[in-house]
Amino acid sequence: MEILRAKCEDLQAENGILIRKNQLLMSQINQMREAEEQIRKNHQNLESLKPIYQVLKEKFPHDDIKTILAKFDRLQTMCLDYSKRIDELEVEKQALNDEKNEIKKEVKQKEFLIKEEEMKRNKIIEAYRSQIETKELDATENNYYKENYKALFNKVINIFMKWSQGINVFDGKNLLGIKPDLKDPLEMLDVMEKMIRISTSKDLQEYLKKIMVSANLLLRKFFPGSVNDRFDPDKIYEKITKYIESLHSELRKYNPRFGMTRE
């Protein structure tokens, strides 16, 4: 019995070892199945990549897969660099656009200021032109009046000379005791007015009448015995002259210096 018991125990022990081995094998089988499934998936992936690989081989017939992948890595790196550079250029572009917009604003402001200055300059030019035109009109008008004044002045001189030569109311060249300025036509006209007033028949008669009355009064006062000579101016003048000379002689007796010319 003990031997049987011992064999049973050995069998149980071996059975336990077998169970453990079986479990281990089952675990290995599961792992192998999983590995097989992964391989199958990888194979499917590889099969899907096969057309791409064929295209790559056609594009790069002298390169192996590592070289092609290395090129793709470099290409990816370049793409990343280019993408980064594109982002940088976009930033620079935006900065340039902002600067361009600012410059446009400054240009518009300067254009506005230039137009405003141009308008002011045009106003000044128009005002200056208006002044020039006004001055030209004034100069033309002044020349017109100047020429007319010259013509009128010459006419006044001519008329004055004719009247001076034609009207001899008094003896002597100094007519009426007035010497008009030949450069002043107004004075010449004043003298002509007096000459005309005296030379007219009515005024001349009045003027001569006053002289005759004064002469008669002097004659009655100083020469009462010669009243009949009142119509003879030469005799009256001669008597007055002699009387004045006699008075001078009497005065010299009392004052020898009377009548002497003062230096």
C-alpha positions in Angstrom: 0.0 0.0 0.0 2.7 2.3 0.9 4.3 1.6 -2.4 1.1 2.3 -4.2 0.6 5.4 -2.2 4.1 6.5 -3.1 3.4 5.8 -6.8 0.2 7.8 -6.6 2.0 10.7 -5.0 4.7 10.5 -7.7 2.0 10.4 -10.4 0.3 13.4 -8.9 3.5 15.2 -8.8 4.2 14.3 -12.4 0.6 15.3 -13.2 1.2 18.7 -11.6 4.4 19.1 -13.5 2.6 18.2 -16.7 -0.2 20.6 -15.9 2.3 23.4 -15.4 4.1 22.5 -18.6 0.7 22.4 -20.4 -0.1 25.8 -19.0 3.3 27.1 -20.0 2.8 25.7 -23.5 -0.6 27.2 -23.7 0.9 30.6 -22.7 3.6 30.2 -25.3 1.0 29.2 -27.9 -1.1 32.3 -27.1 2.0 34.5 -27.4 2.9 32.8 -30.7 -0.7 33.4 -31.9 -0.4 37.0 -30.9 2.9 37.3 -32.6 1.5 35.6 -35.6 -1.4 38.1 -35.6 1.0 41.0 -35.3 3.0 39.5 -38.1 -0.1 39.1 -40.2 -1.0 42.7 -39.5 2.5 43.8 -40.3 2.3 41.8 -43.5 -0.9 43.4 -44.4 0.6 46.8 -43.8 3.6 45.8 -45.8 1.3 44.6 -48.5 -0.4 48.0 -48.5 3.0 49.7 -48.7 4.1 47.5 -51.5 2.7 49.7 -54.3 4.2 52.7 -52.6 7.5 50.9 -52.3 7.3 49.9 -56.0 6.8 53.6 -56.9 9.7 54.6 -54.8 11.8 51.9 -56.4 10.8 53.2 -59.8 11.7 56.8 -58.6 14.9 55.7 -57.0 16.0 52.6 -58.8 19.6 52.8 -57.4 18.7 53.4 -53.7 17.7 50.9 -51.1 14.9 51.5 -48.6 17.2 53.0 -46.0 18.6 55.6 -48.4 15.0 56.4 -49.5 13.9 56.8 -45.9 17.0 59.0 -45.2 16.0 61.1 -48.2 12.5 61.3 -46.9 13.8 62.3 -43.5 15.9 65.0 -45.0 12.9 66.1 -47.1 10.7 66.2 -44.0 13.4 68.2 -42.2 13.5 70.6 -45.2 9.8 70.8 -45.2 9.8 71.7 -41.5 12.5 74.3 -42.1 10.6 75.7 -45.1 7.4 75.8 -43.1 9.2 77.6 -40.3 10.7 80.0 -42.8 7.2 80.5 -44.4 5.9 81.4 -40.9 8.8 83.9 -40.5 8.1 85.3 -43.9 4.4 85.7 -43.1 5.4 87.6 -40.0 7.8 89.8 -42.1 5.1 90.2 -44.7 2.6 91.4 -42.1 5.2 93.8 -40.7 5.9 95.1 -44.3 2.2 95.5 -44.8 1.9 97.4 -41.6 4.8 99.6 -42.6 3.3 100.0 -46.1 0.0 101.1 -44.6 1.8 103.5 -42.3 3.7 104.9 -45.3 0.4 105.2 -47.2 -1.0 107.2 -44.4 2.0 109.5 -44.3 1.9 109.9 -48.1 -1.8 110.8 -47.9 -1.1 113.2 -45.1 1.7 114.8 -47.1 -0.5 114.9 -50.2 -3.1 116.7 -48.2 -0.6 119.2 -46.9 0.9 119.7 -50.4 -2.6 120.3 -51.8 -3.3 122.7 -49.0 0.0 124.5 -49.6 -0.7 124.5 -53.3 -4.2 126.1 -52.7 -2.6 128.7 -50.4 0.1 129.4 -53.1 -2.6 129.6 -55.8 -4.5 132.1 -53.7 -1.4 134.2 -53.1 -0.6 134.0 -56.9 -4.1 135.0 -57.7 -4.0 137.9 -55.2 -0.6 138.9 -56.7 -1.9 138.7 -60.2 -4.9 140.8 -59.2 -2.6 143.4 -57.6 -0.5 143.4 -60.8 -3.6 143.8 -62.9 -4.8 146.6 -60.6 -1.4 148.3 -60.8 -1.3 147.9 -64.5 -4.8 149.5 -64.7 -3.6 152.2 -62.4 -0.5 152.7 -64.4 -2.5 152.9 -67.6 -5.0 155.3 -66.0 -2.1 157.3 -64.6 -0.5 157.5 -68.1 -3.8 158.5 -69.5 -4.2 161.3 -67.0 -0.5 162.2 -67.3 -0.9 162.6 -71.1 -4.1 164.6 -70.7 -2.5 166.8 -68.1 0.5 167.5 -70.4 -1.9 168.3 -73.2 -4.0 170.5 -70.9 -0.9 172.2 -69.5 0.5 173.0 -72.9 -2.8 174.4 -73.9 -2.9 176.6 -70.8 0.6 177.8 -71.6 -0.3 178.6 -75.2 -3.4 180.5 -74.1 -1.6 182.3 -71.4 1.1 183.4 -73.8 -1.5 184.6 -76.3 -3.4 186.6 -73.6 -0.1 188.0 -72.2 0.9 189.3 -75.7 -2.6 190.4 -76.6 -3.8 192.2 -73.4 -1.7 195.2 -72.5 -3.7 196.8 -69.8 -0.6 198.2 -68.0 2.8 199.1 -69.3 5.7 196.8 -68.5 6.3 193.1 -68.7 5.2 192.4 -65.2 1.4 192.3 -65.8 -0.7 193.3 -62.8 2.4 193.1 -60.6 2.2 189.3 -60.6 4.8 186.8 -61.8 3.0 183.4 -62.3 4.9 180.2 -62.0 5.0 178.8 -65.5 5.1 175.3 -64.0 1.9 175.8 -62.1 -1.1 176.1 -64.5 -3.4 177.1 -61.6 -1.4 180.3 -61.0 -1.4 181.0 -64.7 -5.2 180.6 -64.8 -5.6 182.9 -61.8 -3.5 185.6 -63.6 -5.5 185.1 -66.8 -8.7 185.4 -64.9 -7.6 188.8 -63.5 -6.4 189.9 -67.0 -9.7 188.9 -68.5 -11.7 190.7 -65.7 -9.7 193.9 -66.2 -9.6 193.7 -70.0 -13.4 193.4 -70.5 -15.2 196.6 -71.6 -17.5 196.9 -68.6 -14.9 196.1 -66.0 -12.3 198.3 -67.7 -14.7 201.2 -67.7 -15.3 200.8 -64.0 -11.6 200.4 -63.3 -10.8 203.6 -65.3 -13.6 205.5 -63.7 -12.2 204.7 -60.3 -8.8 206.0 -61.4 -10.3 209.2 -62.8 -12.2 209.9 -59.7 -9.1 209.3 -57.5 -7.1 211.6 -59.8 -9.7 214.4 -59.7 -9.8 214.2 -55.9 -6.1 214.5 -55.7 -6.2 217.4 -58.2 -8.9 219.3 -56.1 -7.0 218.7 -52.9 -3.4 219.6 -54.0 -4.0 221.7 -57.1 -7.3 223.5 -56.7 -6.2 226.1 -59.3 -5.9 223.4 -62.0 -9.3 221.8 -61.9 -9.8 222.3 -65.6 -6.9 220.0 -66.3 -8.7 216.9 -64.9 -9.4 215.5 -68.4 -5.7 215.8 -69.4 -3.8 212.8 -67.7 -0.4 214.0 -69.0 -0.7 217.4 -67.4 -2.0 215.9 -64.1 0.9 213.5 -64.1 3.4 216.3 -64.8 2.0 218.5 -62.0 2.1 215.7 -59.5 5.6 214.7 -60.5 6.9 218.3 -60.1 5.1 218.7 -56.8 6.7 215.5 -55.4 10.1 216.6 -56.6 9.7 220.0 -54.9 8.7 218.3 -51.7 11.8 216.1 -51.9 13.9 219.3 -52.3 12.4 220.8 -49.3 12.9 217.7 -47.2 16.6 217.4 -48.3 17.2 220.9 -46.8 16.2 219.6 -43.4 17.6 216.1 -43.8 20.5 215.8 -46.4 20.2 212.0 -46.1 16.6 211.9 -47.2 16.0 210.1 -50.4 19.4 208.4 -50.4 19.4 204.8 -51.4 20.0 202.4 -48.5 22.6 199.8 -49.2 
